Amino acid sequence: MLSALDYRLRTGKGVYIDLSQYEAGLQFLGGALLDYSANGVVACRDVTATLRSRRTDAIHVVMDSGA
């Protein structure tokens, strides 16, 4: 990918890149794949991080009875 961007910057021409999403995303799974193959640990989503990112406060709307 970087070599294609460098080529475009130098020549002004684009190039065709044949790269699947699997191949591109595999680099992010290296740690989980190694942990599974070495220790048998199946990676799971961090639920606490998801819960912390959710908005917990409610927005209260006060309606005027005369409107």
ZINORRA-V127225 format. One record per pair of residues at least 6 apart in sequence whose ideal C-beta (glycine too) atoms are under 7 Angstrom apart, sorted by the first residue. I is the first residue (numbers start at 0). GAP is how many residues later the second one is. Records with the same first field share a line. If there is no record, write none. Layout:
BEGIN
I->GAP ; GAP
END
This chain:
BEGIN
0->16
3->11 ; 13
6->8
7->6
31->11
34->6 ; 8
35->6 ; 7
END
